[in-house]
Amino acid sequence: MAAWQAAWGQLRYSVPEEMPKGSFVGDVAKDLGLQLTEISDRGVRILDKGRTQYFALHGKSGHLVTAERIDREQLCERVQQCVLRCELIVEGQMQVYGIQVEIMDINDNAPNFREAEKNLRVSEMTAPGSRFSLPEAHDPDSGRNSLQSYDLSGDEHFSLAVQAGPGGDQRPELVLAKALDREEAAFHELVLRAMDGGDPARTGTARVRVTGLGANDNAPVFSQVEYTVRVPEDVPVGSVLVTVTASDADEGPNGRVKYSFKKITERASEIFQLDADIGAITLLRSLDFEEGNSYELEVQAYDGGDLSDTTKVAVTVTDVNDNAPELTVSSALSEISEDAPSGTVVALLHVQDRDSGANGQVRCSLDGDVPFRLEKSYEDY
């Protein structure tokens, strides 16, 4: 603790943080030349500048003491110099003396990792020298009592590098010093330690678990070179038409297969949907045989790396008898002579059915006892 004589009516003291309530801060009576009798007779009191009363005046000794335990980190986070201000009022003299109390940091906080455990997945094909970010520690103390350094304990495959951030903060990185061999060790357990500069120093730790991944040396393979599916045109929307499947012999992300359309027309993209995770192709909207009776899609399976395989999906839409025949009168006589010879054409009729095959074949007949017959002139195929 230190005290400075009043200058221009100011007193300045310093006190370590976390002192118990009632701890000595400064001898106000002596520094201001006040007699103890004057303190009691003239109504001397302390007025704090903030909402909390951190200081009090001990009437019998004339000492300024702490009225609360003071936590510097709570009061002055990210502030290099933490100063509290109060006033000593001598009502009998109508005088006010300003008091500044600097709260000195003590090493009461250890570096702390918000992320106490870090899991990394590293392929055995990763080149030595590759870097991976590690959790950062935080220490609310200031100066030498704050975070000063990191170190790493583990094995020969890894080393530690610390980069300086834009604000001067330290950012630890894991460096692959030696290529991994999954057959040699599937997991690597490391301990990252952060240390401050206190005396004694305080430390915080985080555990780093590195999982070695097999090399991505196998491409996905579809179970079929081509998938063929026949579906009726009235299949409900949302139905799964076909599910394509591919397998990958690699482990971990390198063996995890995803699916996507590699080649699809704009029209087909409005009709079919592909589930990227399971390879199911579902129907987005109703099919219409008369609008399109076949579709060819190309599906790609790809793994966590750059390897892939493709397959074709041929969708054939089968016709359903969902259209009635349509009859139109192309031309007709409004009247006919009673002596017109047999075989005289009185009307040209056109009949069609948009369905195909048997569903599109029509038979025509005349109802009632009329003096006309039907003759087919030509047929569309």
C-alpha positions as a printed NumPy array, in Angstrom:
array([[   0.   ,    0.   ,    0.   ],
       [   1.137,    3.549,   -0.644],
       [  -0.192,    6.996,    0.188],
       [   0.421,   10.388,   -1.417],
       [  -0.079,   13.763,    0.255],
       [  -3.061,   15.81 ,   -0.818],
       [  -2.412,   17.986,   -3.855],
       [  -4.895,   20.674,   -4.78 ],
       [  -7.243,   19.135,   -2.247],
       [  -6.715,   15.583,   -3.551],
       [  -5.667,   12.466,   -1.661],
       [  -4.451,    9.384,   -3.478],
       [  -4.009,    5.882,   -2.064],
       [  -3.56 ,    2.373,   -3.365],
       [  -4.783,   -0.894,   -1.946],
       [  -4.706,   -4.511,   -3.183],
       [  -7.987,   -5.984,   -4.325],
       [  -9.858,   -8.633,   -2.302],
       [  -8.888,   -7.111,    1.078],
       [ -11.37 ,   -7.956,    3.87 ],
       [ -13.988,   -5.41 ,    4.872],
       [ -12.518,   -2.863,    7.288],
       [  -8.964,   -3.052,    5.858],
       [  -6.792,    0.057,    6.152],
       [  -6.575,    2.271,    3.057],
       [  -5.046,    5.531,    4.315],
       [  -4.654,    7.842,    7.326],
       [  -6.97 ,   10.601,    6.2  ],
       [  -6.809,   12.571,    9.455],
       [  -3.02 ,   12.74 ,    9.39 ],
       [  -2.77 ,   13.517,    5.68 ],
       [  -5.243,   16.379,    5.972],
       [  -3.913,   17.63 ,    9.324],
       [  -7.224,   17.012,   11.068],
       [  -7.477,   16.375,   14.767],
       [  -9.557,   13.423,   15.882],
       [ -11.744,   15.819,   17.853],
       [ -12.388,   17.797,   14.697],
       [ -13.501,   14.633,   12.93 ],
       [ -16.136,   13.911,   15.551],
       [ -17.146,   17.55 ,   16.174],
       [ -17.284,   18.891,   12.619],
       [ -19.224,   16.065,   10.969],
       [ -16.638,   14.525,    8.684],
       [ -18.006,   11.834,    6.363],
       [ -17.175,    9.915,    3.193],
       [ -19.311,   10.247,    0.069],
       [ -18.75 ,    7.589,   -2.6  ],
       [ -18.998,    8.507,   -6.264],
       [ -20.671,    5.247,   -7.28 ],
       [ -23.757,    3.385,   -6.23 ],
       [ -21.842,    1.104,   -3.865],
       [ -20.154,    2.375,   -0.707],
       [ -16.668,    0.923,   -1.006],
       [ -14.985,    3.071,    1.662],
       [ -15.76 ,    4.344,    5.148],
       [ -14.086,    6.616,    7.703],
       [ -13.12 ,    5.085,   11.01 ],
       [ -14.11 ,    7.834,   13.443],
       [ -11.851,    6.804,   16.313],
       [  -8.658,    6.584,   14.244],
       [  -9.367,    8.882,   11.303],
       [  -8.444,    6.087,    8.926],
       [ -10.036,    5.422,    5.575],
       [ -11.017,    1.738,    5.46 ],
       [ -12.735,   -0.586,    3.002],
       [ -16.473,   -0.952,    3.435],
       [ -16.73 ,   -3.914,    1.031],
       [ -14.478,   -6.583,   -0.399],
       [ -13.317,   -5.133,   -3.735],
       [ -12.949,   -7.347,   -6.834],
       [ -10.817,   -5.498,   -9.373],
       [ -11.839,   -7.734,  -12.291],
       [ -15.513,   -7.115,  -11.623],
       [ -15.066,   -3.364,  -11.386],
       [ -12.487,   -2.715,  -14.062],
       [ -12.584,   -5.437,  -16.681],
       [ -10.146,   -4.701,  -19.554],
       [  -9.011,   -1.484,  -17.825],
       [  -5.289,   -1.214,  -17.133],
       [  -5.564,    1.214,  -14.208],
       [  -8.494,    0.716,  -11.836],
       [  -9.245,    3.837,   -9.772],
       [ -12.187,    4.417,   -7.415],
       [ -13.105,    7.933,   -6.337],
       [ -14.823,    9.264,   -3.248],
       [ -15.037,   12.551,   -1.338],
       [ -14.351,   13.453,    2.237],
       [ -16.694,   16.17 ,    3.418],
       [ -15.839,   18.312,    6.458],
       [ -19.185,   19.907,    7.11 ],
       [ -17.872,   22.212,    9.896],
       [ -15.313,   23.768,    7.523],
       [ -17.544,   23.505,    4.455],
       [ -14.666,   21.812,    2.682],
       [ -14.551,   18.86 ,    0.312],
       [ -11.449,   16.752,   -0.342],
       [ -11.265,   14.398,   -3.296],
       [  -9.857,   10.92 ,   -2.691],
       [  -8.629,    8.514,   -5.375],
       [  -7.962,    4.893,   -4.505],
       [  -6.152,    2.742,   -7.041],
       [  -7.118,   -0.921,   -6.774],
       [  -4.023,   -3.015,   -7.358],
       [  -4.327,   -6.381,   -9.072],
       [  -3.437,   -9.601,   -7.28 ],
       [  -3.079,  -12.971,   -8.981],
       [  -6.455,  -14.276,   -7.852],
       [  -7.484,  -15.801,  -11.187],
       [  -6.004,  -18.706,  -13.073],
       [  -6.119,  -18.849,  -16.882],
       [  -9.357,  -20.541,  -17.877],
       [ -10.36 ,  -22.388,  -21.056],
       [ -14.017,  -21.869,  -21.936],
       [ -13.632,  -24.914,  -24.181],
       [ -12.118,  -27.425,  -21.771],
       [ -12.085,  -30.228,  -24.347],
       [ -11.284,  -30.072,  -28.042],
       [ -11.835,  -32.903,  -30.502],
       [  -9.947,  -32.823,  -33.801],
       [ -10.183,  -35.231,  -36.729],
       [  -7.026,  -35.424,  -38.816],
       [  -6.519,  -37.609,  -41.881],
       [  -3.382,  -39.708,  -42.063],
       [  -2.848,  -38.103,  -45.466],
       [  -2.522,  -34.637,  -43.898],
       [   0.903,  -33.184,  -44.622],
       [   3.298,  -32.372,  -41.734],
       [   3.297,  -28.659,  -41.004],
       [  -0.482,  -28.403,  -41.225],
       [  -2.007,  -26.276,  -38.457],
       [  -5.222,  -26.511,  -36.472],
       [  -6.655,  -23.893,  -34.13 ],
       [  -6.775,  -24.701,  -30.413],
       [  -8.921,  -23.306,  -27.59 ],
       [  -7.798,  -19.982,  -26.164],
       [  -7.517,  -19.312,  -22.426],
       [  -8.789,  -16.205,  -20.676],
       [  -7.337,  -14.599,  -17.55 ],
       [  -9.084,  -11.487,  -16.191],
       [  -6.05 ,  -10.431,  -14.161],
       [  -3.813,   -7.659,  -15.507],
       [  -0.125,   -7.221,  -16.207],
       [   2.141,  -10.085,  -15.283],
       [  -0.732,  -11.77 ,  -13.46 ],
       [  -2.568,  -12.286,  -16.75 ],
       [  -1.993,  -15.011,  -19.328],
       [   1.636,  -15.167,  -20.434],
       [   2.311,  -18.437,  -22.247],
       [   1.112,  -21.848,  -23.436],
       [   2.712,  -25.248,  -23.603],
       [   1.625,  -28.618,  -24.975],
       [   2.285,  -32.098,  -23.725],
       [   1.476,  -35.14 ,  -25.8  ],
       [   3.543,  -37.063,  -28.315],
       [   6.012,  -36.584,  -31.128],
       [   3.329,  -36.175,  -33.786],
       [   2.379,  -32.693,  -32.629],
       [   3.962,  -29.415,  -31.58 ],
       [   2.638,  -26.041,  -30.476],
       [   2.779,  -22.7  ,  -32.247],
       [   1.47 ,  -19.45 ,  -30.791],
       [   0.416,  -16.647,  -33.115],
       [  -0.094,  -13.017,  -32.094],
       [  -3.631,  -11.786,  -32.67 ],
       [  -4.48 ,   -8.299,  -33.944],
       [  -5.03 ,   -7.094,  -30.379],
       [  -1.802,   -8.596,  -29.082],
       [  -3.558,  -11.699,  -27.746],
       [  -1.95 ,  -15.106,  -28.051],
       [  -3.58 ,  -17.714,  -30.271],
       [  -2.368,  -21.298,  -29.862],
       [  -2.233,  -23.623,  -32.86 ],
       [  -1.598,  -27.343,  -33.108],
       [   1.082,  -28.2  ,  -35.662],
       [   1.326,  -31.65 ,  -37.206],
       [   5.   ,  -32.48 ,  -36.822],
       [   4.864,  -36.074,  -38.02 ],
       [   2.366,  -37.761,  -40.344],
       [  -0.249,  -39.867,  -38.582],
       [  -0.564,  -43.596,  -39.014],
       [  -3.984,  -44.864,  -37.985],
       [  -2.694,  -48.428,  -37.689],
       [  -0.069,  -47.209,  -35.235],
       [  -2.445,  -45.086,  -33.119],
       [  -6.096,  -44.263,  -33.756],
       [  -6.211,  -41.555,  -31.059],
       [  -3.8  ,  -39.015,  -29.612],
       [  -4.431,  -37.458,  -26.199],
       [  -2.788,  -34.049,  -25.634],
       [  -2.881,  -31.5  ,  -22.821],
       [  -2.738,  -27.784,  -23.558],
       [  -1.602,  -25.693,  -20.582],
       [  -1.933,  -21.929,  -20.141],
       [   0.206,  -20.098,  -17.553],
       [   0.173,  -16.613,  -16.088],
       [   3.168,  -14.665,  -14.735],
       [   2.195,  -14.528,  -11.076],
       [   4.393,  -15.658,   -8.209],
       [   3.486,  -18.41 ,   -7.794],
       [   2.142,  -18.869,  -11.288],
       [  -1.363,  -20.141,  -11.896],
       [  -2.267,  -22.516,  -14.727],
       [  -5.304,  -23.769,  -16.601],
       [  -5.561,  -26.831,  -18.823],
       [  -7.597,  -28.098,  -21.756],
       [  -7.615,  -31.616,  -23.129],
       [  -7.105,  -32.114,  -26.874],
       [  -8.142,  -35.411,  -28.437],
       [  -6.995,  -36.05 ,  -32.003],
       [  -8.654,  -38.836,  -33.963],
       [  -6.633,  -40.187,  -36.851],
       [  -8.698,  -40.809,  -39.975],
       [  -7.894,  -43.351,  -42.636],
       [  -6.795,  -42.118,  -46.027],
       [  -9.482,  -41.396,  -48.589],
       [  -8.265,  -44.083,  -50.949],
       [ -11.643,  -45.607,  -51.823],
       [ -14.283,  -44.007,  -53.988],
       [ -17.997,  -44.611,  -53.468],
       [ -19.435,  -47.393,  -55.639],
       [ -23.086,  -47.627,  -56.651],
       [ -24.779,  -50.973,  -56.204],
       [ -26.094,  -50.715,  -59.79 ],
       [ -24.69 ,  -49.106,  -62.915],
       [ -28.231,  -48.14 ,  -63.91 ],
       [ -31.506,  -48.131,  -62.039],
       [ -34.687,  -48.707,  -64.022],
       [ -38.072,  -48.003,  -62.537],
       [ -41.578,  -48.109,  -64.001],
       [ -44.25 ,  -46.067,  -62.271],
       [ -47.882,  -45.4  ,  -63.18 ],
       [ -48.701,  -41.804,  -63.915],
       [ -51.181,  -41.656,  -61.027],
       [ -48.593,  -42.47 ,  -58.356],
       [ -49.201,  -40.122,  -55.367],
       [ -47.045,  -37.055,  -54.865],
       [ -44.404,  -37.722,  -52.178],
       [ -43.974,  -41.364,  -53.135],
       [ -40.447,  -42.819,  -53.156],
       [ -39.874,  -43.994,  -56.703],
       [ -36.458,  -45.56 ,  -56.203],
       [ -33.563,  -45.423,  -53.73 ],
       [ -30.023,  -45.463,  -55.085],
       [ -27.281,  -46.73 ,  -52.806],
       [ -23.51 ,  -46.452,  -52.893],
       [ -20.924,  -47.769,  -50.448],
       [ -17.451,  -46.523,  -49.547],
       [ -14.836,  -48.718,  -47.893],
       [ -13.132,  -45.794,  -46.13 ],
       [ -13.757,  -44.934,  -42.478],
       [ -15.137,  -41.76 ,  -40.915],
       [ -15.983,  -38.758,  -43.1  ],
       [ -14.112,  -40.283,  -46.026],
       [ -16.577,  -43.149,  -46.035],
       [ -19.705,  -41.066,  -45.49 ],
       [ -21.615,  -40.923,  -48.775],
       [ -23.831,  -38.08 ,  -49.972],
       [ -25.975,  -37.953,  -53.098],
       [ -26.813,  -35.247,  -55.621],
       [ -28.172,  -34.891,  -59.135],
       [ -25.253,  -34.587,  -61.531],
       [ -27.381,  -34.267,  -64.648],
       [ -31.074,  -33.418,  -64.745],
       [ -33.243,  -31.322,  -67.02 ],
       [ -35.033,  -28.274,  -65.71 ],
       [ -38.367,  -29.963,  -66.252],
       [ -37.297,  -33.102,  -64.406],
       [ -35.951,  -31.031,  -61.503],
       [ -39.498,  -29.79 ,  -60.944],
       [ -40.797,  -33.367,  -60.782],
       [ -38.142,  -35.337,  -58.88 ],
       [ -36.375,  -34.7  ,  -55.583],
       [ -33.284,  -36.487,  -54.263],
       [ -32.545,  -37.019,  -50.575],
       [ -28.835,  -36.185,  -50.164],
       [ -28.382,  -38.518,  -47.198],
       [ -30.221,  -41.712,  -48.164],
       [ -30.443,  -41.497,  -51.968],
       [ -34.247,  -41.711,  -52.151],
       [ -35.847,  -40.135,  -55.229],
       [ -39.346,  -38.874,  -54.479],
       [ -42.101,  -37.308,  -56.536],
       [ -42.531,  -33.535,  -56.173],
       [ -45.641,  -33.18 ,  -58.362],
       [ -48.035,  -35.395,  -60.286],
       [ -46.821,  -37.264,  -63.348],
       [ -48.644,  -37.047,  -66.658],
       [ -47.898,  -39.755,  -69.183],
       [ -49.159,  -37.548,  -71.965],
       [ -46.652,  -34.806,  -71.021],
       [ -43.684,  -37.109,  -70.579],
       [ -43.402,  -40.861,  -70.489],
       [ -39.721,  -41.274,  -69.671],
       [ -36.988,  -39.469,  -67.789],
       [ -33.266,  -40.127,  -67.519],
       [ -31.492,  -38.821,  -64.451],
       [ -27.819,  -38.97 ,  -63.512],
       [ -27.008,  -39.25 ,  -59.821],
       [ -23.618,  -38.71 ,  -58.204],
       [ -22.411,  -40.212,  -54.939],
       [ -19.494,  -38.433,  -53.272],
       [ -17.551,  -38.952,  -50.051],
       [ -15.886,  -36.564,  -47.601],
       [ -13.017,  -36.071,  -50.018],
       [ -13.024,  -35.577,  -53.769],
       [ -13.939,  -39.112,  -54.856],
       [ -17.28 ,  -39.922,  -56.472],
       [ -19.242,  -42.338,  -58.64 ],
       [ -22.228,  -41.851,  -60.944],
       [ -25.22 ,  -43.914,  -61.943],
       [ -28.165,  -43.489,  -64.295],
       [ -31.785,  -43.654,  -63.232],
       [ -34.297,  -44.364,  -65.999],
       [ -37.868,  -43.584,  -64.994],
       [ -40.574,  -44.939,  -67.269],
       [ -44.07 ,  -43.592,  -66.751],
       [ -46.859,  -46.019,  -67.576],
       [ -50.202,  -44.847,  -68.857],
       [ -53.371,  -44.885,  -66.814],
       [ -56.806,  -44.578,  -68.454],
       [ -57.35 ,  -41.073,  -67.178],
       [ -58.588,  -39.446,  -70.386],
       [ -61.982,  -39.818,  -72.042],
       [ -62.293,  -39.91 ,  -75.846],
       [ -62.852,  -36.529,  -77.433],
       [ -65.224,  -36.17 ,  -80.409],
       [ -65.163,  -33.158,  -82.7  ],
       [ -67.167,  -32.421,  -85.829],
       [ -64.771,  -31.245,  -88.496],
       [ -67.384,  -30.625,  -91.19 ],
       [ -71.094,  -31.355,  -91.744],
       [ -73.906,  -30.733,  -94.21 ],
       [ -76.773,  -28.683,  -92.879],
       [ -79.208,  -30.411,  -95.224],
       [ -79.265,  -33.35 ,  -97.681],
       [ -81.534,  -34.267, -100.601],
       [ -83.899,  -37.132, -100.046],
       [ -82.655,  -38.789, -103.203],
       [ -78.959,  -38.59 , -102.266],
       [ -77.254,  -41.905, -103.157],
       [ -76.161,  -44.307, -100.472],
       [ -72.581,  -43.625,  -99.356],
       [ -72.908,  -39.869,  -99.51 ],
       [ -70.743,  -38.32 ,  -96.765],
       [ -72.828,  -36.077,  -94.564],
       [ -70.265,  -35.298,  -91.79 ],
       [ -66.589,  -35.645,  -90.972],
       [ -65.929,  -36.587,  -87.399],
       [ -62.601,  -36.673,  -85.541],
       [ -62.207,  -38.886,  -82.488],
       [ -59.124,  -39.059,  -80.251],
       [ -58.08 ,  -40.303,  -76.834],
       [ -54.904,  -38.941,  -75.259],
       [ -54.223,  -42.229,  -73.514],
       [ -51.985,  -44.803,  -75.143],
       [ -52.237,  -48.442,  -76.039],
       [ -55.502,  -50.125,  -75.199],
       [ -56.465,  -47.103,  -73.1  ],
       [ -56.296,  -44.921,  -76.212],
       [ -58.19 ,  -47.205,  -78.581],
       [ -61.774,  -46.104,  -79.19 ],
       [ -64.84 ,  -47.701,  -80.739],
       [ -67.556,  -45.531,  -82.275],
       [ -71.2  ,  -46.328,  -82.757],
       [ -74.481,  -44.614,  -83.603],
       [ -77.326,  -44.817,  -81.161],
       [ -80.896,  -45.141,  -82.323],
       [ -82.564,  -46.201,  -85.587],
       [ -81.143,  -43.666,  -88.04 ],
       [ -80.455,  -43.923,  -91.811],
       [ -76.693,  -43.363,  -91.367],
       [ -73.633,  -45.525,  -90.865],
       [ -70.071,  -44.855,  -89.736],
       [ -67.069,  -45.433,  -91.935],
       [ -63.427,  -45.055,  -90.883],
       [ -61.431,  -42.964,  -93.298],
       [ -58.027,  -43.041,  -91.571],
       [ -56.479,  -43.72 ,  -88.172],
       [ -53.691,  -41.911,  -86.3  ],
       [ -50.978,  -44.088,  -84.811]])
